[in-house]
Amino acid sequence: MGCTEPIAIAYAAAKAKEVLGEMPKKVIVWCSGNIIKNAKCVTVPNTGNLVGIKASAIIGVLAGDASKGLEVINVVDDASIEKANELVNTDYCEVKRLDTEVQLHILVEAYGENNKATVETKFAHTNICKITKDEEVLLEVEESPDKYLGVFVDRGILNVKDIYEFANTVKIEDVKELLDKQIAYNISIAEEGLKGTYGIGIGKVILESFPGDSVVTKLKAYAAAASEARMTGSSLPVMTNSGSGNQGMTTSIPVIIYAKEKGLTDEQLYRGLVFSNLMTIHQKTGIGRLSAFCGAVSAGCASGAAITYLEGGSLEQINKTVTNTLANVSGIVCDGAKASCAAKIATSIDAAMMAHYLAMSDQAYRANTGILKEDIEDTITAVGKLGKEGMKETDKKILDIMLEE
C-alpha cells in the first residue's frame, strides 16, 4: 500500500520505534541514493498528502504497525495525521545519504529519552538485516552477494521458452488466489485513478484525447491512471512485481483490460497473467530491483508479449514482440518514483503494442541492430547489463540533479 520505497522507510521506522519501546524524541533516516530517488517526490498515503522521506518515517513512527509489513500505515487516525503535518516542518526527523554500494539500503536511528534503536534494511523492502538497541545486537543476518540483485530464490532457470510452456501447462488452481488479488487490487486502483483527482489526470486525458474504442488507448489509460493514483496518495493496495507497484500494475492491467475487451475466458486471462508476471521477473533479474533503467519498460514489454501470447502468437512471435519493444524504449531513464511514472508507463505500453502488431505481422528488428542479439535470451541479458552496469553513472548523475537546490 503506497509507493514501495516510502513504505519501506515507514516500515523500518515503525520497527525502530517498536524496538525502542517508546515514542522517539528524534529520528534519523539514512538512505541509499536509489531510495532517496524513489521516495523524494512521492505522496505518502494516509498523511494528508505529505510528500517524501521525512513524511514516510514520521508517519511510520506515529502510526505504523510493523507486523503488517508493506501495509504498515494501512490504518492511521486523524490525530497522527495532524501530528505528522506538524513534525514534518521541524527538525524531528533528519534525512541523510548513506554511503553504500547496495542500491536498496535503509538505516533508521530512533532516539528515546535514554536509549537508541536502529533498524537496517537491505536488498528488499522488508528485508531487515540488523537490529540494535543501545549497544546490543538483537538481530544480524549474514549477507549473501547474490542479494545484490534483490533475488532471494534462484531465477537462473527463467527463460522465455520455459515461461511460455509453464503458462500453457500450470494448474490454474495453483495460481488463482494470487492472480485474483492482482486483478482485484490493480483494476480497483486503475478505476480510482480514472474517477478521482490525482496528479494531472493522465488517464482521463488519454481517453478523452483518443476517442473511440481503441483497445490500445484503454490499456494505456487504465495503467497510467493506476500509477498516477498510487504515486499521488491513493491508499488502495496493489499487487507488486519485482518489488515495484508500478511494475506490478504495468505487468497486469494491460493484460486484464485486453482480455476483457476481447471477451477472453478466465483461464486465458490467468495464463496471460502468469506469462506476463514471469516475463517481468525474468527481465528484472539481470537489472536488479532499483536502477536508472525505467522498470516500466520491462513490465510494458512483458504485457505486450503476453498479449501476443493471448492472441495465439507463436513463441517466435512472442520473441519478436520482446525484441521490438527493447529495440525501441530501452533508453528511458528512472528519475525516481513520482506522478510522471504514469506517462512513462503509457509510453512503454504504446511501444509494446506497436511491437506486438509488428510481431503478429512477422516483422522484427534484426540481430546486431544496436544492442539486439541473435538469441532472445542474449538480448535480455544485454539489456540487463545496460540497466545494472552501464547506467551506474547515469543513476548517480540523476540523483545529483534531483538533489540540486
C-alpha positions in Angstrom: 0.0 0.0 0.0 1.6 3.2 -1.2 4.8 3.5 -3.3 7.2 0.8 -2.2 10.2 2.9 -1.2 8.4 5.4 1.1 6.5 2.5 2.6 9.8 0.6 3.2 11.0 3.7 5.1 7.8 3.8 7.1 8.2 0.1 7.9 11.8 0.4 9.1 10.8 3.5 11.2 7.8 1.6 12.8 10.1 -1.3 13.6 12.7 1.1 15.2 10.0 2.6 17.4 8.8 -0.9 18.4 12.4 -1.9 19.4 13.0 1.4 21.2 9.8 0.8 23.3 8.8 4.4 23.4 8.0 7.4 21.2 11.3 8.6 19.8 12.5 12.1 20.6 14.5 12.2 17.4 14.7 10.1 14.2 17.5 10.0 11.6 16.9 8.2 8.3 19.9 7.1 6.3 19.0 6.1 2.7 20.9 4.9 -0.3 20.8 7.1 -3.4 18.2 4.9 -5.1 15.9 5.0 -2.1 16.2 8.8 -2.0 15.4 9.0 -5.7 12.3 6.8 -5.3 10.9 8.3 -2.2 11.7 12.0 -2.6 8.8 13.0 -4.8 6.0 10.6 -3.8 2.9 11.4 -1.9 2.7 9.2 1.2 -0.8 7.7 1.7 -2.7 8.4 5.0 -0.7 11.5 5.7 -2.9 14.3 4.4 -0.9 14.5 1.2 2.6 14.8 2.7 5.5 14.0 0.3 8.8 12.4 0.8 11.2 10.6 3.1 10.6 12.6 6.3 6.8 12.2 6.0 7.3 8.4 5.5 9.4 8.0 8.6 7.3 10.2 10.8 4.0 8.5 9.9 5.7 5.1 10.4 6.8 6.2 13.9 3.5 7.8 14.8 1.0 5.2 13.4 2.9 2.3 11.8 2.3 -1.3 12.7 5.5 -3.2 11.6 3.7 -6.6 11.8 1.7 -5.6 8.7 4.8 -5.4 6.5 4.2 -3.2 3.5 0.7 -2.3 4.8 2.4 -0.7 7.8 0.4 2.5 7.6 -2.8 1.0 6.5 -4.7 2.4 9.5 -3.8 6.0 10.6 -6.0 8.1 12.8 -6.6 11.8 12.4 -4.5 12.7 15.4 -1.5 11.0 13.8 -2.0 12.8 10.5 -2.2 16.1 12.3 0.9 15.4 14.3 2.8 14.2 11.2 2.0 17.5 9.4 3.3 19.4 12.5 6.5 17.4 12.8 7.5 17.3 9.1 8.3 21.0 9.3 10.6 20.6 12.3 14.0 19.0 12.8 12.3 16.0 14.5 13.3 13.8 11.5 16.6 14.2 9.7 17.4 12.6 6.3 21.0 11.6 5.4 22.5 10.0 2.3 24.0 6.6 3.1 27.4 5.8 1.6 26.7 2.3 0.3 27.1 0.1 -2.8 23.8 -1.5 -2.0 21.0 0.2 -4.1 18.2 -0.7 -1.7 19.6 0.3 1.7 17.8 2.0 4.6 19.1 2.6 8.2 16.7 4.2 10.7 18.0 5.5 14.1 15.4 6.2 16.7 16.5 8.1 19.9 14.5 7.9 23.1 14.9 9.6 26.4 17.9 7.5 27.3 18.0 4.8 24.6 18.7 4.3 20.9 17.4 1.7 18.5 18.5 1.1 14.9 16.9 -0.9 12.1 18.7 -1.6 8.9 17.1 -2.9 5.7 19.0 -4.2 2.6 18.3 -5.7 -0.8 14.5 -5.9 -0.5 11.9 -3.6 1.0 11.1 -5.6 4.2 14.4 -7.5 4.5 15.6 -6.3 7.9 19.2 -7.5 8.2 20.2 -5.8 11.5 18.5 -4.5 14.7 20.2 -3.0 17.7 19.2 -1.4 20.9 21.8 0.7 22.5 25.0 -1.5 22.2 23.2 -4.8 22.0 22.7 -6.5 18.6 19.3 -8.1 18.6 19.3 -9.4 15.1 22.0 -9.7 12.4 21.5 -11.7 9.2 24.6 -12.7 7.3 24.6 -11.2 3.8 24.9 -13.1 0.6 26.4 -11.5 -2.5 23.5 -12.9 -4.5 21.2 -10.5 -2.7 22.8 -7.5 -4.5 20.3 -8.3 -7.3 17.4 -8.3 -4.8 17.0 -12.0 -5.7 16.1 -14.4 -2.9 15.5 -17.5 -5.0 17.4 -18.9 -8.0 15.9 -17.3 -11.1 18.5 -18.6 -13.4 16.1 -21.2 -14.7 13.9 -18.5 -16.2 13.8 -18.1 -20.0 11.1 -17.2 -22.5 10.6 -20.7 -23.8 10.1 -22.2 -20.4 7.9 -19.3 -19.3 5.7 -19.9 -22.4 5.5 -23.7 -21.6 4.7 -23.0 -17.9 2.0 -20.6 -18.8 0.4 -23.2 -21.1 0.5 -26.0 -18.5 0.3 -24.6 -15.0 -2.7 -25.7 -13.0 -4.9 -22.7 -12.6 -5.9 -23.6 -9.1 -2.2 -23.2 -8.1 -2.1 -19.6 -9.2 -5.7 -18.5 -9.0 -5.7 -17.0 -5.5 -2.6 -14.9 -6.2 -3.9 -13.7 -9.5 -7.4 -12.9 -8.3 -5.8 -10.5 -5.8 -3.7 -8.9 -8.6 -6.8 -8.5 -10.8 -9.0 -7.1 -8.0 -6.4 -4.7 -6.5 -4.8 -3.4 -9.6 -8.0 -2.8 -11.5 -9.6 -1.1 -8.5 -6.8 1.5 -8.3 -7.0 2.0 -12.1 -10.7 2.8 -11.8 -9.9 5.1 -8.8 -7.3 6.9 -10.9 -9.8 7.4 -13.7 -12.6 8.8 -11.5 -10.6 10.6 -8.8 -8.4 13.7 -8.8 -4.8 12.6 -9.0 -1.8 14.4 -10.4 -2.6 15.8 -13.9 -5.3 13.2 -14.6 -3.3 11.5 -17.4 -5.7 8.5 -17.7 -8.7 10.7 -18.3 -6.8 12.9 -20.8 -5.7 9.8 -22.8 -9.3 8.6 -23.0 -10.6 12.0 -24.0 -7.9 12.8 -26.5 -8.2 9.5 -28.4 -12.0 8.9 -28.5 -13.4 5.6 -29.8 -13.0 2.0 -28.9 -9.2 1.7 -29.4 -8.0 -1.1 -27.1 -4.5 0.4 -27.1 -5.9 3.7 -25.7 -7.7 1.8 -22.9 -4.6 -0.2 -22.0 -2.6 3.0 -21.7 -5.2 5.0 -19.9 -6.0 2.4 -17.2 -2.4 1.6 -16.4 -1.4 5.2 -16.4 -4.3 6.2 -14.2 -3.5 3.4 -11.7 0.1 4.6 -11.5 -0.8 8.3 -11.0 -3.2 7.4 -8.2 -0.6 5.4 -6.4 2.1 8.0 -6.9 0.0 10.9 -5.7 -1.5 9.5 -2.5 -4.2 6.8 -3.1 -4.2 4.4 -0.1 -5.5 1.5 -2.2 -3.2 -1.5 -2.2 -1.7 -3.0 -5.3 0.0 -6.3 -6.3 3.7 -5.6 -7.0 6.1 -7.3 -9.3 9.9 -7.3 -8.6 9.4 -5.0 -5.6 7.5 -2.3 -7.6 3.9 -1.3 -7.7 4.3 0.5 -11.0 5.8 -2.6 -12.5 3.1 -4.8 -11.0 0.4 -2.6 -12.5 2.1 -2.3 -15.9 2.6 -6.1 -16.0 -1.1 -6.9 -15.2 -3.5 -4.1 -16.1 -3.0 -4.1 -19.9 -3.5 -7.9 -19.9 -6.6 -7.7 -17.8 -8.2 -4.9 -19.9 -7.2 -6.6 -23.1 -8.8 -9.9 -22.1 -12.0 -8.1 -21.1 -12.2 -6.1 -24.3 -11.6 -9.2 -26.4 -14.0 -11.4 -24.5 -11.4 -14.0 -23.5 -12.1 -16.7 -20.9 -10.9 -16.5 -17.3 -8.5 -19.3 -18.0 -6.9 -17.4 -20.8 -6.6 -14.3 -18.6 -4.9 -16.3 -15.8 -2.5 -17.9 -18.2 -1.7 -14.5 -19.8 -1.0 -13.0 -16.3 1.3 -15.9 -15.5 3.2 -15.3 -18.7 3.4 -11.5 -18.1 4.4 -11.7 -14.5 7.2 -14.2 -15.1 8.4 -12.2 -18.1 8.8 -9.1 -16.0 10.6 -11.0 -13.3 12.9 -12.6 -15.9 13.9 -9.2 -17.3 14.3 -7.5 -13.9 16.5 -10.3 -12.6 19.5 -9.0 -14.6 18.7 -5.3 -14.0 18.1 -5.5 -10.2 15.2 -4.0 -8.2 16.5 -0.4 -8.4 18.3 1.1 -11.4 18.5 4.1 -13.7 16.7 1.8 -16.2 12.9 2.5 -16.1 11.1 -0.6 -14.8 8.0 0.3 -16.8 9.9 -0.7 -19.9 10.4 -4.2 -18.6 6.8 -4.5 -17.4 5.4 -3.0 -20.6 7.4 -5.3 -22.7 6.1 -8.3 -20.7 2.5 -7.2 -21.0 2.9 -6.7 -24.8 4.5 -10.1 -25.1 1.6 -11.6 -23.0 -0.9 -10.0 -25.4 0.9 -11.7 -28.3 0.6 -14.9 -26.3 -3.1 -14.4 -25.8 -3.6 -13.8 -29.5 -2.2 -17.2 -30.2 1.2 -15.9 -31.3 4.0 -18.4 -31.7 7.0 -18.5 -29.5 8.9 -16.8 -32.3 6.3 -14.0 -32.5 6.5 -13.6 -28.7 10.3 -13.2 -29.0 9.8 -10.7 -31.8 7.5 -8.7 -29.5 10.1 -8.5 -26.8 12.8 -7.7 -29.4 10.8 -4.9 -31.0 10.0 -3.3 -27.6 13.5 -3.4 -26.3 14.9 -2.1 -29.6 12.6 1.0 -29.1 12.3 2.2 -25.5 15.3 0.7 -23.6 16.7 4.2 -23.1 14.0 5.5 -20.8 15.7 6.5 -17.5 14.3 6.2 -14.0 14.4 9.6 -12.3 12.6 8.4 -9.2 9.1 7.4 -8.3 6.6 10.2 -8.9 3.5 11.2 -10.9 5.2 11.2 -14.3 5.9 7.5 -14.0 2.4 7.2 -15.3 3.4 8.9 -18.6 6.4 6.5 -18.9 4.0 3.6 -18.4 1.7 4.8 -21.1 4.7 5.2 -23.5 6.1 1.8 -22.7 2.7 0.1 -23.3 2.3 2.0 -26.6 5.7 0.8 -27.7 4.9 -2.8 -26.6 1.6 -2.8 -28.5 3.4 -1.5 -31.6 5.9 -4.3 -31.1 3.1 -6.7 -30.8 1.4 -5.7 -34.0 4.8 -5.8 -35.8 5.4 -9.3 -34.4 2.0 -10.6 -35.5 2.9 -9.4 -39.0 6.2 -11.4 -38.5 8.3 -8.3 -38.5 11.2 -7.7 -36.1 14.4 -5.8 -36.0 17.4 -7.9 -36.9 20.2 -9.1 -34.6 23.0 -6.6 -34.0 20.7 -3.7 -34.6 22.0 -1.7 -31.7 22.1 -3.9 -28.6 19.9 -6.6 -30.1 21.4 -10.1 -30.2 20.7 -13.2 -32.3 19.1 -15.1 -29.4 16.3 -13.5 -27.3 17.9 -14.6 -24.0 21.1 -12.8 -25.1 19.1 -9.7 -25.8 17.5 -9.8 -22.4 20.9 -10.3 -20.8 22.3 -7.4 -22.8 19.5 -5.1 -21.5 20.2 -6.3 -18.0 23.9 -5.3 -18.3 22.8 -1.9 -19.7 20.5 -1.3 -16.7 22.7 -2.7 -14.0 26.2 -1.9 -15.1 26.0 0.6 -17.9 23.7 3.1 -16.2 25.5 3.3 -12.8 27.0 6.7 -13.6 23.7 7.8 -15.1 22.0 6.8 -11.8 24.4 8.9 -9.8 24.0 12.0 -12.0 20.2 11.7 -11.9 20.3 11.8 -8.1 22.8 14.7 -8.2 20.4 16.7 -10.4 17.4 15.8 -8.3 19.2 17.0 -5.1 20.2 20.3 -6.6 18.5 23.2 -4.9 
